[in-house]
């Protein structure tokens, strides 16, 4: 009987490994497909971000320039890879959830389902704030006549300034997911609520440091990302208190 039990155990593990392999293959294939799609619609993707530079008052009609003959190609490849990763993220997340969901109890399943809904809402909020609000203000602030005289033209690098905008939106999306992770940690009693509240001053400093690292090097972008994250941090603690997580 012990031999049969051991055999069943190994078979169970083998089935899990087969399922994990299947999920990984699906994720890799989906990423590759989205990269190809992003490569095909590259110009439309670029237009979404370079439009912010068309309203700059300084300089001539052309705002962005390339500095080498390979810059256009390398930028297109990088844009396609990053866009493919972003577009395939929902499928990656689905595969992760589908893999671990059967092993969760009823309470854990409810917490995870609620977290997914909140995650989607925060993605929309982060895109709205970063793309439609903070990014235009940041570019306008940095190219204002207070810093660049009106009779001085601008020669902006295509790759650098395109990724200035893209990375800001990307890291905003990632950053806005941190409260979801934080609430889940308290829901599963990995982090205690009292500990989170006591460490808030250090977390605030950490948020501002991370914002300074991942955002473009200007105060507007850094504060624009850090302040919402600080608010969401305390909101996560409030949610945990309401539902008695992390006690």
Protein Blocks (a to p, Z undefined) as FASTA:
>chain_A
ZZmmmmmmmmmmmmmmmmmmmmmmmmmmmmmmmmmmmmmmmmmmmmmmmmmmmmpmgdcf
blbdcfbfklmmmmmmmmmmmmmmmmmmmmmmmmmmmmmmmmpcfklmmmmmmmmmmmmm
mmmmmmmmmmmmmmmmmmmmmmgmklmcfklccdddfklmmmmmmmmmmmmmmmmmmmmm
mmmmmmnomacfklmmmmmmmmmmmmmmmmmmmmccbfklmmmmmmmmmmmmmmmmmmmm
mnopaZZ
